[in-house]
Amino acid sequence: MQTSQRLKDLPMSAIRKLTPYATKALADGVKIYKLNIGDPDIKTPECMLDVLRKWETNPIRYAAAIGEPDFLKALHQYYLKLGFDFIALENIISTIGGSEAIFMALFSVAQAGDEVLIFEPFFANYAITAGILGVKLVPIPTYIEDGFHLPKKEVIEKLITSKTKAIIYCNPSNPTGTVYTKEEVEMLVNIAKEKNIFLMCDEVYREFLFVKRPFVSILDYFKQIPEQAILIDSLSKRYSLCGGRLGILITLNNELRDGFAKIANSRLSGGLIDQMMATKMTDVGKEYTDNVQKEYRNRRDTVYKMLKDIPGVVVSEPEGAFYIIAKLPIKNSEEFCIWMLKEFRDNNETVMMAPAGGFYLTPGKGVDEVRIAYVLEVPKLIRAITLLKMGLETYTAKGKAE
Ligand SMILES: Cc1ncc(COP(=O)(O)O)c(C=O)c1O
């Protein structure tokens, strides 16, 4: 009996690849500072937890496939508050995390064998989802020296073929922390318009912003390209609800919307309790988001400054989200990250990072880079980056960096 070739061909999650080494180190009693995954440590709002504490409804029925009406209403309110008054309740579909939103969006715009353009480095799970669907992601390089901002229009247009169905981008970006300017977003909107392709934006980090300029959402352009624009969103990071599995798709394209609903029907329901908990998002005050922003800004400042001061490390200052890509003075970051988990100890502590190769499709790119998620409090981050610095020194001294 054989498993399918496509199963064998599926890339391994770059973020979770090193888990077995971490599990072993933990079993040996080693303390690991986990900077490898974007699971925020900030508390979930109390008003949401209260729903869990007071839950009485029995039995726990299915939720509506496209989202519980009360949850959709809360989401509608959220976007209305942001000023997007043209979004109707029917334009919103709730999904099982942003992950399912990515899956549904890619499935709906591209056949197996079709192409979707993506800016590299990108959130590694896009490649796994595209792999499941047989959709070909075509990488467009961006560079640390440019703060990972977008290349010129001609560079993007050159990669568009008869098979190109969409461009997907993530703003603010995981893994780079780049926040795209109005000019950049407008350029993508114009390309979508001129080439008649879909434009999908993943804005799950919308509230994590460290730049003064106003955030430019794809929603700002929905009326210009109503049939082509798709918003991918999630409450995982915004309200520290990663385990709640609450994602969102917004489109003004009725055919797409009905298609999303068809897919949603196939898996019957998202989590009822999760959605009821999240209806309380309308009660979460501005101070919650403000505090979260302030905390992450402090963390960004700490991590960026410390990394910049390590000899041989190259970083670009993140403008949003809670990730940073660091180019290290070593040849192979995966080997280095494994070595950190297997061999490096200081006071029986080490640090775990994500090797960045998995965030690229172009062979050889990102092999000397790591992605760091600054999802720990500042004192823990200081210790973690100190451990990284010590690790680099030891690794280099042992001659392993070459
Ligand atoms: C850019 C981006 N999009 C989507 C997701 C999916 O999040 P979830 O499925 O938890 O909503 C993540 C999670 O890390 C992410 O970083």
The ligand as a Tripos MOL2 file, in Angstrom:
@<TRIPOS>MOLECULE
LIG
   16    16     1     0     0
SMALL
NO_CHARGES

@<TRIPOS>ATOM
      1 C1          0.1900   35.6420    8.0680 C.3       1 LIG1
      2 C2         -0.6960   34.6650    8.7300 C.ar      1 LIG1
      3 N1         -1.8560   34.3770    8.1670 N.ar      1 LIG1
      4 C3         -2.6840   33.4840    8.7010 C.ar      1 LIG1
      5 C4         -2.3630   32.8300    9.8720 C.ar      1 LIG1
      6 C5         -3.3090   31.8090   10.3640 C.3       1 LIG1
      7 O1         -3.7420   32.0260   11.6290 O.3       1 LIG1
      8 P1         -4.9860   31.2830   12.2440 P.3       1 LIG1
      9 O2         -5.2860   30.0880   11.4300 O.co2     1 LIG1
     10 O3         -4.5950   30.9680   13.6360 O.co2     1 LIG1
     11 O4         -6.0830   32.2830   12.1880 O.co2     1 LIG1
     12 C6         -1.1440   33.1000   10.4990 C.ar      1 LIG1
     13 C7         -0.7370   32.4040   11.7240 C.2       1 LIG1
     14 O5          0.3640   32.4880   12.2050 O.2       1 LIG1
     15 C8         -0.2960   34.0510    9.9110 C.ar      1 LIG1
     16 O6          0.8810   34.3610   10.4490 O.3       1 LIG1
@<TRIPOS>BOND
     1     1     2 1
     2     2     3 ar
     3     2    15 ar
     4     3     4 ar
     5     4     5 ar
     6     5     6 1
     7     5    12 ar
     8     6     7 1
     9     7     8 1
    10     8     9 2
    11     8    10 1
    12     8    11 1
    13    12    13 1
    14    12    15 ar
    15    13    14 2
    16    15    16 1
@<TRIPOS>SUBSTRUCTURE
     1 LIG1         1 GROUP 0 **** ****
